[in-house]
Amino acid sequence: MWPALAQAFLPRALSMWTRLDQPALLAFLLSAAALGAGRWLARGTTARGYLWTLAAVFLALHVRDVGLDRALYFAAAGGALVVATIELSYVLAYHDGLTGLPGRRALNEALERVGGAYTIAMVDVDHFKRFNDTYGHDVGDEVLRTVATRIKDALPAGRVFRYGGGEFAILFPGRPAGHCLPMLEAARAQVEDLMKRLQFLEEQMAVEEQAR
């Protein structure tokens, strides 16, 4: 298969700067574009580690010295891949993929480390199951992401965690409950207003759909 893999389908001037044949160069470029797009579309992913791995492998194949330089680049690629895999395992274990917030395991560890006085609040989105059943899970997921962002922005003094379903937990280290209640009430009012507006928009869309 080597003749086919070494075939030049573009002007040689575009690939003279590297030792790689054009199909291999194209494969690297497409892989880098796919990883970059994945990182851009899904913020907080671990694609950066895989991009470094891809770059190190490319440099290993690009260098003219097949001895120490190539071995160092391959070693760097292996190290970057190990770090990216560990980072991915951590993200899967401690972060909620839907909202981007820390998950329940992260909350449990935070509670083990917190010392002295603290306040913890549980937030539950009312009638969320009915909202899901009425408008569909895709809309429900978008609502959860929006609510999570709104709670996080409204409570900068607290750490927000996704507990499960439509439930969130907010941890206020070193703060008494009386100090946190006004902030929680303000956040609750913002989320309530958001839910009312979202429900109104969905009802309007449903009316327009029926009219068609």
C-alpha positions in Angstrom: 0.0 0.0 0.0 3.0 2.3 0.3 2.7 3.8 -3.3 -0.8 4.8 -2.6 0.1 6.3 0.8 3.0 8.2 -0.7 1.0 9.6 -3.6 1.1 13.4 -4.1 -2.3 14.9 -4.9 -1.2 18.5 -4.3 1.6 20.6 -5.7 4.9 19.5 -4.1 5.7 23.1 -3.1 2.9 22.9 -0.5 4.6 19.9 1.3 8.3 20.4 0.7 8.8 21.8 4.2 8.2 18.4 5.8 9.4 14.8 5.4 5.9 13.5 5.7 4.1 12.4 2.5 1.0 14.4 1.6 -1.6 11.8 2.8 0.0 11.6 6.2 0.2 15.4 6.4 -3.5 15.6 5.4 -4.4 13.1 8.2 -2.5 15.2 10.8 -4.2 18.4 9.7 -7.7 16.8 9.7 -7.1 15.3 13.2 -5.9 18.6 14.5 -9.0 20.3 13.0 -11.3 17.7 14.6 -9.7 18.0 18.0 -9.7 21.8 17.9 -13.4 21.9 16.8 -14.3 19.5 19.6 -12.5 21.6 22.2 -14.3 24.8 20.8 -17.7 23.2 20.7 -17.4 21.5 24.1 -15.6 23.8 26.5 -13.9 22.2 29.4 -13.1 19.0 27.5 -9.6 17.5 27.6 -8.9 17.9 23.9 -5.9 20.1 24.7 -3.9 17.2 25.9 -4.6 15.2 22.8 -3.6 18.2 20.7 -0.2 18.3 22.4 0.1 14.5 21.8 -0.7 14.9 18.1 1.8 17.8 17.8 4.6 15.8 19.5 4.0 12.7 17.2 4.0 15.0 14.1 7.3 16.6 15.2 8.7 13.1 15.8 7.9 12.1 12.3 8.9 15.5 10.9 12.5 15.7 12.3 15.3 14.5 10.1 17.3 13.0 13.0 15.9 9.5 13.6 17.9 9.1 16.8 17.6 11.0 20.0 15.3 13.9 18.8 12.7 11.4 17.5 12.8 9.4 20.7 12.4 12.6 22.8 9.4 13.7 20.8 7.7 10.2 21.1 8.4 10.2 24.8 6.8 13.7 25.1 3.8 12.4 23.1 3.4 9.4 25.5 3.7 11.7 28.5 1.1 14.1 27.2 -1.3 11.2 26.4 -1.0 9.9 29.9 -1.7 13.3 31.4 -4.7 13.8 29.1 -6.1 10.4 30.0 -5.7 11.1 33.8 -7.4 14.5 33.2 -10.2 12.9 31.3 -10.8 10.3 34.1 -10.9 13.2 36.7 -13.4 15.1 34.6 -15.6 12.1 34.1 -15.5 11.3 37.9 -15.9 14.8 39.4 -17.7 17.0 36.8 -21.2 16.9 35.4 -21.0 16.7 31.6 -24.4 18.4 31.1 -23.9 21.6 33.1 -20.1 21.7 33.5 -20.5 22.0 37.2 -18.7 19.8 39.8 -20.7 16.7 40.5 -21.8 14.9 43.7 -18.4 13.2 44.2 -16.7 16.6 44.2 -19.3 17.8 46.7 -18.6 14.9 49.1 -14.8 15.6 48.9 -15.4 19.3 49.5 -17.5 18.6 52.6 -14.7 16.4 53.9 -12.1 19.2 53.5 -14.2 22.1 54.7 -13.4 23.2 58.2 -15.1 25.4 60.8 -18.5 27.0 60.1 -20.1 26.5 56.7 -23.5 26.6 55.1 -24.9 24.2 52.5 -28.1 24.8 50.5 -30.0 22.4 48.4 -31.8 23.8 45.3 -34.5 21.9 43.5 -36.1 23.1 40.3 -39.9 22.8 40.9 -41.9 20.5 38.5 -38.8 19.8 36.4 -40.1 16.3 35.4 -43.3 17.8 34.2 -41.3 20.4 32.2 -39.3 17.5 30.6 -42.4 15.5 29.8 -44.1 18.5 28.2 -41.3 20.0 26.2 -38.9 17.1 25.7 -35.5 16.2 27.2 -33.5 18.4 24.8 -35.3 21.5 26.1 -35.0 20.2 29.6 -31.2 19.8 29.3 -30.9 23.4 27.9 -33.0 24.6 30.8 -30.7 22.9 33.3 -27.6 24.4 31.7 -29.2 27.8 31.8 -30.3 27.4 35.4 -26.8 26.2 36.4 -25.2 29.2 34.8 -27.7 31.6 36.5 -27.2 30.1 39.9 -23.4 30.2 39.6 -23.5 33.9 38.4 -25.9 34.9 41.2 -23.9 33.2 44.0 -20.2 34.1 43.5 -19.6 33.5 47.2 -20.6 29.9 47.0 -19.5 26.8 45.2 -22.3 25.3 43.0 -22.5 21.5 42.5 -24.9 19.4 40.3 -26.4 17.0 42.7 -28.6 15.1 40.3 -31.7 15.6 38.2 -33.0 19.1 38.8 -31.1 19.4 42.1 -28.1 21.6 42.9 -26.1 22.1 46.0 -24.4 25.3 47.0 -21.6 25.3 49.6 -20.6 28.5 51.4 -17.3 27.8 53.4 -16.9 30.0 56.4 -20.3 31.7 56.2 -23.2 31.3 58.6 -26.7 30.5 57.3 -28.1 33.9 58.2 -25.6 35.6 55.9 -26.3 33.3 53.0 -30.2 33.4 53.1 -30.5 36.8 51.4 -28.2 35.8 48.6 -30.1 32.5 48.1 -33.4 34.3 48.0 -32.1 36.6 45.4 -30.8 33.7 43.3 -34.2 31.9 43.7 -36.0 34.9 42.5 -33.8 35.2 39.4 -34.3 31.5 38.5 -38.0 31.8 39.1 -38.2 34.7 36.7 -36.0 32.8 34.2 -38.3 29.7 34.3 -41.4 31.8 33.8 -39.9 33.5 30.8 -38.8 30.1 29.3 -42.2 28.6 29.9 -43.9 31.6 28.2 -41.6 31.3 25.2 -42.3 27.6 24.9 -46.0 28.2 25.1 -45.8 30.9 22.4 -43.8 28.5 20.1 -46.4 25.8 20.7 -49.2 28.2 19.7 -47.4 29.2 16.6 -46.8 25.6 15.7 -50.5 24.8 16.0 -51.4 27.8 13.9 -49.3 26.5 11.0 
